[in-house]
Amino acid sequence: MPRLGNVLALLGALALAACADFPDLDGTITGQVRRAPFPELVPIEEILAAAPRNGQGAAEAAARSLAGRAARLRARQATIARTEIIDDRTRRRMSAAVARHAK
């Protein structure tokens, strides 16, 4: 059985929540939207019948897009791995500087 203190705390929290000010959303609706007709209600069967059946759905398109992006990133990574980022002259200069500061 809940203790009286817990019940009173819950009631107090609910009372404070009931006093909250909510933003006036009616002022955000434009006249054009107010005059617009209500959208047509369509049975779900019609929506499902119109959905693509040839593998061109959103999930398939997203999967193809991600697979293509992954392939491009792998190709880019392979190119970077084959490319020498620091040339021999710069590497020697860096090694010499490290050796001077290591003493």
C-alpha positions as CSV (number, residue, x, y, z in Angstrom):
1,M,0.0,0.0,0.0
2,P,1.4,3.4,-1.0
3,R,2.5,5.7,1.8
4,L,0.6,8.9,2.4
5,G,3.7,11.0,1.7
6,N,4.2,9.4,-1.7
7,V,0.5,9.9,-2.6
8,L,0.7,13.6,-1.5
9,A,3.9,14.1,-3.5
10,L,2.3,12.7,-6.6
11,L,-0.8,14.8,-6.2
12,G,1.3,17.9,-5.7
13,A,3.3,17.1,-8.9
14,L,0.0,16.6,-10.8
15,A,-1.4,19.9,-9.5
16,L,1.8,21.8,-10.6
17,A,1.6,20.2,-14.0
18,A,-2.0,21.3,-14.4
19,C,-1.0,24.9,-13.8
20,A,1.6,24.9,-16.7
21,D,1.2,27.5,-19.5
22,F,0.9,26.0,-22.9
23,P,2.0,28.0,-26.0
24,D,-0.8,29.5,-28.1
25,L,-0.6,27.4,-31.2
26,D,-3.7,28.9,-32.8
27,G,-1.8,32.0,-33.8
28,T,0.7,30.0,-35.8
29,I,-1.8,28.7,-38.3
30,T,-2.0,30.9,-41.4
31,G,-5.2,31.9,-43.1
32,Q,-4.3,29.9,-46.1
33,V,-4.1,26.8,-44.0
34,R,-7.4,27.6,-42.2
35,R,-9.1,27.8,-45.6
36,A,-7.6,24.7,-47.0
37,P,-9.9,21.7,-47.5
38,F,-9.4,18.7,-45.2
39,P,-7.3,16.0,-46.8
40,E,-9.1,13.2,-48.5
41,L,-9.3,10.0,-46.4
42,V,-8.2,7.0,-48.4
43,P,-8.7,3.3,-47.3
44,I,-5.4,1.6,-46.4
45,E,-6.0,-1.0,-49.1
46,E,-5.8,1.7,-51.8
47,I,-2.5,3.0,-50.4
48,L,-1.0,-0.5,-50.2
49,A,-2.2,-1.3,-53.8
50,A,-0.4,1.8,-55.0
51,A,2.9,0.9,-53.3
52,P,5.7,-0.2,-55.6
53,R,5.9,-4.0,-56.0
54,N,9.0,-4.1,-58.2
55,G,11.7,-3.8,-55.5
56,Q,11.8,-0.1,-55.8
57,G,10.5,0.5,-52.2
58,A,12.0,2.9,-49.8
59,A,13.8,0.2,-47.8
60,E,15.3,-1.3,-50.9
61,A,16.4,2.1,-52.2
62,A,18.0,3.0,-48.9
63,A,19.8,-0.3,-48.7
64,R,21.2,0.2,-52.3
65,S,22.2,3.7,-51.4
66,L,24.1,2.6,-48.3
67,A,25.7,-0.3,-50.1
68,G,26.9,2.1,-52.8
69,R,28.2,4.6,-50.2
70,A,30.0,1.8,-48.3
71,A,31.6,0.6,-51.6
72,R,32.8,4.2,-52.4
73,L,34.3,4.5,-48.9
74,R,36.1,1.2,-49.2
75,A,37.5,2.3,-52.5
76,R,38.6,5.6,-51.1
77,Q,40.2,3.8,-48.1
78,A,42.1,1.5,-50.5
79,T,43.4,4.5,-52.5
80,I,44.5,6.3,-49.3
81,A,46.3,3.1,-48.1
82,R,48.2,2.9,-51.4
83,T,49.2,6.6,-51.3
84,E,52.3,7.6,-49.5
85,I,51.2,10.4,-47.3
86,I,54.6,11.5,-46.1
87,D,57.4,11.6,-48.8
88,D,60.9,10.4,-48.0
89,R,62.4,13.9,-47.7
90,T,59.8,15.0,-45.2
91,R,60.1,11.8,-43.3
92,R,63.9,12.3,-43.0
93,R,63.4,15.9,-41.9
94,M,60.9,14.8,-39.2
95,S,63.1,12.0,-38.0
96,A,66.0,14.4,-37.7
97,A,63.9,16.9,-35.7
98,V,62.7,14.2,-33.4
99,A,66.3,12.9,-32.9
100,R,67.5,16.5,-32.0
101,H,64.8,16.9,-29.4
102,A,65.2,13.5,-28.0
103,K,68.8,14.3,-26.7
